[in-house]
Amino acid sequence: MAKSKGGVTVQKVWALCEPIVAELGLSLWDVRYVKEGADWYLRVFIDKPEGVTIDDCEAVSRAINDPLDELDPIENAYCLEVCSPGLERELIRDEHFEQFIGADIMVKMLRPVEGIGREFSGVLKAYDSGEVTVEDHGGENQLSFNKKEAAWVKLDDFN
């Protein structure tokens, strides 16, 4: 995890939230602390196999609100958002990639790949220590890259 102030904040919030979220029968997908315009947002993404409901988001928000205030990991004012990672969820952590091997994904690279461009889709065939292997939908070509070379990798639930 990053050594930046935001990275430390995310680590502290993750450690606080993970057991609370698990106690509610959910899993913690991601935690992000971001500035958008003049405002700071602490986003806690939750998940469960049958999908997240608004009631799940509300229950987690209520359960973590007081412990977050007590821990006080953030100096400035922020907006807490508890949400689902969505259908086209971004794969971020190693366990996300491992969980979705065989799934359709979309990739946006930081730099164009020769003959392919910056954006492409396919099937996540393998993941090993940051190395992602994607096979085109025809099963004819594979591309391997380090996940750090991608702007994002998301599930392609609409393919």
C-alpha positions in Angstrom: 0.0 0.0 0.0 1.2 3.5 -0.7 3.2 5.4 1.9 1.4 8.7 1.2 -0.8 10.3 3.8 -3.8 9.0 1.9 -2.3 5.5 1.9 -1.8 5.5 5.7 -5.4 6.8 6.1 -6.7 4.0 3.8 -4.8 1.4 5.8 -6.2 2.7 9.1 -9.8 2.8 7.8 -9.4 -0.7 6.2 -8.2 -2.2 9.5 -11.1 -0.5 11.4 -13.8 -1.4 8.8 -12.9 -4.9 7.8 -14.1 -6.7 11.0 -17.2 -4.6 11.3 -18.2 -5.2 7.6 -17.5 -9.0 8.1 -19.7 -9.0 11.2 -22.6 -7.7 9.1 -22.1 -10.6 6.6 -20.4 -8.6 3.9 -16.9 -8.3 2.6 -14.8 -5.1 2.2 -13.9 -4.6 -1.4 -12.0 -1.4 -1.3 -11.4 1.9 0.6 -10.6 5.1 -1.1 -9.8 8.5 0.3 -10.0 11.0 -2.6 -10.3 14.7 -3.2 -12.8 15.8 -5.8 -12.9 19.5 -6.4 -12.8 21.2 -3.0 -14.2 18.2 -1.1 -12.7 15.1 0.4 -14.5 11.7 0.2 -13.9 8.5 2.2 -15.5 5.7 0.1 -15.9 2.3 1.6 -16.9 -0.3 -1.0 -18.7 -3.4 0.3 -19.7 -6.6 -1.4 -21.6 -9.9 -1.0 -22.3 -12.7 -3.5 -26.0 -11.9 -4.0 -25.3 -8.2 -4.4 -25.3 -5.2 -2.1 -28.5 -3.4 -1.2 -29.1 0.2 0.0 -29.9 -1.4 3.4 -26.5 -3.0 3.5 -24.8 0.4 2.7 -26.9 2.1 5.4 -26.1 -0.6 8.0 -22.4 -0.4 7.3 -22.5 3.4 7.4 -24.2 3.4 10.8 -21.9 0.7 12.1 -18.6 2.4 11.1 -19.6 6.0 11.7 -18.9 6.2 15.5 -15.8 4.0 15.4 -14.4 6.3 12.6 -15.1 9.4 14.7 -13.3 7.8 17.6 -10.3 6.7 15.6 -10.2 10.1 13.9 -7.8 9.1 11.1 -8.6 12.1 8.9 -7.7 15.7 9.9 -10.0 17.6 7.5 -13.7 17.4 6.9 -14.9 14.6 4.5 -18.0 12.9 3.2 -18.4 9.2 4.1 -19.8 7.1 1.3 -20.6 3.4 1.6 -21.3 1.8 -1.7 -21.2 -1.3 -3.9 -18.3 -1.7 -6.3 -21.0 -2.1 -9.0 -21.4 -4.5 -12.0 -18.3 -3.1 -13.8 -16.3 -3.2 -10.6 -12.6 -2.3 -10.8 -10.2 -5.2 -10.0 -7.6 -3.7 -7.6 -6.3 -6.1 -5.1 -4.6 -9.5 -5.8 -7.6 -11.4 -4.4 -9.9 -9.5 -6.9 -8.0 -10.8 -9.9 -7.7 -14.3 -8.4 -11.5 -14.4 -7.7 -12.4 -13.4 -11.3 -10.1 -15.6 -13.4 -12.3 -16.8 -16.3 -14.4 -13.6 -16.2 -14.8 -11.1 -19.0 -12.9 -7.9 -18.3 -12.2 -4.5 -19.9 -8.7 -3.0 -19.7 -7.5 0.6 -20.2 -3.7 0.8 -20.4 -1.7 3.8 -19.5 0.1 3.6 -22.8 -1.1 2.1 -26.1 -0.2 -1.5 -26.8 1.1 -2.0 -30.4 -1.6 -3.3 -32.6 -4.3 -3.1 -29.9 -4.4 0.5 -28.6 -5.2 1.6 -25.1 -8.5 -0.1 -24.5 -9.4 -3.7 -25.1 -11.5 -6.5 -23.6 -11.2 -10.2 -23.2 -11.2 -13.0 -20.7 -9.0 -12.9 -17.6 -7.0 -16.1 -18.1 -4.3 -15.8 -15.3 -3.0 -13.6 -12.6 0.3 -14.1 -10.8 2.1 -11.5 -8.6 0.8 -8.5 -10.5 1.1 -10.1 -14.0 -2.3 -10.2 -15.8 -3.0 -12.4 -18.8 -6.0 -11.6 -21.0 -7.2 -13.7 -23.9 -9.3 -12.2 -26.7 -12.9 -13.4 -27.0 -12.0 -15.6 -30.0 -9.4 -17.5 -27.9 -6.8 -16.8 -30.5 -4.5 -14.2 -28.9 -3.2 -13.6 -25.3 -1.6 -10.5 -23.9 0.2 -10.4 -20.6 1.1 -7.2 -18.7 1.8 -5.9 -15.2 -1.3 -4.4 -13.6 0.8 -1.3 -12.9 0.8 -0.7 -16.7 -3.1 -0.4 -16.7 -5.1 2.7 -15.8 -7.8 0.2 -14.7 -9.1 -3.3 -15.1 -12.8 -3.8 -14.7 -15.3 -6.6 -15.0 -17.1 -6.5 -18.3 -20.5 -7.7 -17.1 -22.2 -6.6 -20.4 -20.2 -8.7 -22.8 
